[in-house]
């Protein structure tokens, strides 16, 4: 049995009249739903691409870097001779 185009099709070695039964697997992608209206899944739909994870991490780390840099510059200006008058 092979899965082609959304339906189960017998392989070349299957005898005529063989019932179309999916292989025993735990993979949800290969299961045929009983009724679409009654199938509920706890899995959430993926909204964003996988590359968005990288962009989100880079944004968070970049924001932390900019914040720490701004704090460092502020501390250097506060301690500088220009600010203290020395």
Buried (B, 14 or more C-beta within 10 A) or exposed (E): BEEEEEEBEBEEEEEEEEEEEEEEEEEEEEEEEEEEEEEEEEEEEEEEEEEEEEEEEEEEEEEEEEEEEEEEEEEEEEEEEEEEEE
